[in-house]
Amino acid sequence: MKMDEFKVIENIIRITDDMDIPDDVVISNGDDCFGFNFSGTLITTTDTMVDGIHFLVEKFSPYDIGVKSALSNISDISAMGGIPLYALVSLIIPPFFELEFILDVYKGMKDVFSKYNIYIGGGNISRGRDFTITLMLIGKVEGKALTRSGAKPGDLIFVSGSIGDSSLGLEILLKKGKGPHLSEIESYLVSRHINPSPRVELAQSLVGVATSCIDISDGFIQDLEHILESSGVGAQVFLEKIPTSSEYSVYISREKTYNNLVEF
């Protein structure tokens, strides 16, 4: 079935039509450009997710793809102590994709954005070989933004939440998919991958307190290295103090036991 671009846009507008339009918006969704009044420090982030690289359409539901893409971008804004405000959404859609798939992706994004009071100001749709989502988020910082370059000798390193759940969740998704056949622990880990938790309020409370901050999306060590390089410092990490969830520990223990039995 050939994708009708204008039909897709028409249906997307219906999905987002009930979103509250913030008072600062002067040109809303549906025009050539999106416009808003602003004062203060504006911050922006953009991220692209491609089928086959960042997710697999045969393993993720379209709704979950929308949820994950939205939450990942919000986390970038929150990592700077920012308040997310507006989103621009661009999609590259293969011609054989069904309309319902695209609308379910958009519903996932819309539900997340509505939860965080983020208004979808517009976007773009184009045809292409691989399904691709590019999101641009616009936010503001009240005070001085948290950056990667402020760490100083003597600073302590903190993480919020637990480390490693998302990575295991992706591993389970790729092996088994998602559904009722998963154990309770596996379902929890999968949900941690699909539904990451942006620390929006926490990060805002750290403005003026923390010297540096980063979103852990590439892994604890790799993202810590970004801070160290930007700040020109080194770090001593106590691995036994890195927080992990009980689900993570149980799953790792079971997998280790299973692998030992298979090897035996």
N, C-alpha and C positions, 0 to 999 in steps of 0.2 A: 504494500500500500504506500502510495506517495504521500509524503508529509506536506500538508497545506500550511505554509508559514503563517498566513494571516488568520487561519482558523485557530492555530495554536495560540497566537497572541490574543485573539478574542476570548478564548477560554481562560487564559491566564489572568486577564483583566477581571473576569468574573470572579475568579478565586480570590484575588487581592482587593476587590472592590469594597469589602466591608472593613478593611483596615482603617483605624483611626488616623486621620491626617494631622500631624503635629502642627502647632500654631506657627512654628518657624518656617514651615514649607510655604513657598509662594508660587511654585510651579509644580504641580503634582504629577503622578504617574500618568502616562498617556500622551505627553507632549514630546517635542523633539529633544528637549533637555529637561533635566530636573533641577529645580532651584530652591534655595532656602537661605534665610537670614542667619548670620552666625557672628558670634563674638567670642574671643578666647583662643585657645590653642587647638587647631584642627589637626586630627591625625587620620591617616588613611592606610588601608592594607588591601592587598589583592592576592588571591590564591586561585590556582587552576587545578582541577581534579579531572583526570582522564581515565576512561574505562580501559582496563587492562594494566594500569600502572598504579592508580590510587584506590581503585575498587574494581569489582567484577560484577557486571550486570546479572550474571547467572547465579551469583552468590548473595548479592544484596538485593533487598526489595527496593523499588524506586523511591518509596517514602523514606526508607533508611538512608538512601544516598543523599536525599535532600536534607535530612536532619544532620547527617555527619558533615556535609559541606558547610552548612550554616554555622554549626557549633565550632568548627575548626577556625573559621574566620573571626568569630566573636572572641575566641581565646587569644588571638593576636592583639586585638584592641585592649582586652583586659590586662594583658601582660605589660602594658605601658601605663597601667593605672587609669585607662580611659573608660569613657561611657559610650557604648555603641549607639548610634542614632539612625543611620540610613544605610540601605543596601542597594547595589546595582547588580543585576543578575544577567549573565550572558551564557547562552547555551549553543553548543554545536550538536546538531541532531542528525544521525544517519537517516537516510530516506525511508528505511524499512521499519523504523520505530513507530509503535502505536501511539496515538494521541493520549490514551489513558496513562501510559507509562510516564510521559512528560508531565502530565498534570499531577500525578502522584508525587513526582519529584518536587514539584513546586509546592504542593500541599505540605510536604515535610519541611521545606524551608520556611514557608509562611507560618506554620505552627511554632517553630523555634523563634522566628523574628517577632512574632506577636507576644510571646512569653517575655522577651527582653525589650519590648517596646521599641522595636526597630521597624522603620517604615521602608517598604520597597519602593524606591523612587523611579525605577525603570530598568532598562537593560537592552539586550539584543538577542536575536535568534538567527542562526545561520545553519546551512546544511554542511555536512562533512562526513568523513569516514568513521571517526571514533566519537562516541558520545563524550562530550566535554562540558564541564561546568566551570565558569570563571566568575568569582564573586569579588566585588569591591565593597568594602565596608568603610563608612565614614563615621568618625567619632570625635569626641572632645576630651580634653584633660583639664581638670580644675586644679591648677597648681603646676608643678614641674613634672613632666612626663618621666616615668621610669624607663631607663634605657639599658643597653647591654654594657655601656662603657663606664659605669660609675663605681664598680667594685674597687675596694681598697684593701691593702694588707691588713690583716687582723679581723676582717669581716667574717661573720659566720654564714654558712650556707644552709638554707632551708628549702624544703619542697612542701607543696601542699598536696594532700591526698596521698595515694599510694602509687608506687612505680611498678610497671611491668604488666599490669592487667590488660591494657589495650593491645600490647604486642601478642600476648597469649590469645586474646579474643580474636585477633586477625588470623592467627595460626589455626584456631578451631574452625573459623568460618571457611577458610580455604580447604580444610580437610573434610569437614562435615556439613557445612552450610548452617542454616539457622532453622529452628523449628522445635517441636515438642519432643523429638528424639534425643535432644541434648540433655545432659544432666543439669541439675540446679546450678552447680558450680560453673559448668561450661556456659550456660545461659547468662549467668552473671558476667563472666569475662567477655562474652560476645557483646553484651549491652554496654560494657565499659569502652569497647572499641567504637561501637556505632554511636553511642551517646556520651561523648566526653563532657566533662563538667567545667565550663569556663569559670574562672574564679573572679567574676566581675566585681562583686562587692568587696571581697578580700583585697584585691589589687588596689582598688580605690582607697582603701584604708591604709595602704602601705605607702601612698604618695607622701613624700616628706619624711618617711621613716626608713624605707629600704634604700640602699645605695644603687642597686642594680636589679634587673628582673628580666626574665625570658619565659616564653611559652615552651613547655617541654613537648615537642611534637616529633622531633627526630631521635629522641632517646636522651636519657639523663646525661650521660658522659659527653655525647656530641654537643648537646645544647650548652652544657657547662663550659665546654671548650670555646664556644662562641663568646661567652661572657669574659673568659680569661684572656682571649686574644684581643677583644675590643678594649678591655680595661688595662691590659699590659701587666697582668698579675698571674700568679700560680695558685694552686689549691692543694690541700690535703683532704682526701675523702675517706671517711670511715665506712666501709661497705656494710658492716654489720648494723649501722645506724640508719641506712636507707629504708624508709618505711615501705612495707609490702602488705597486701591484704591477706587475710586468712585463706581466702579462696585461691589466691596465687600460690601460697605455700602448699595447700592441700593438692592442687593440680600438679605442681612440680613434683611433689613427693610421689603421687600416683604414677605419673609418667615415668619417673626414674625407676620405680618398682617394676612397672610393666616392661620397660626396656631391658632391665636386668633379667627378667623371666624369659623374654624372647631370646636374649643372647645365650642364656643357659640352655 
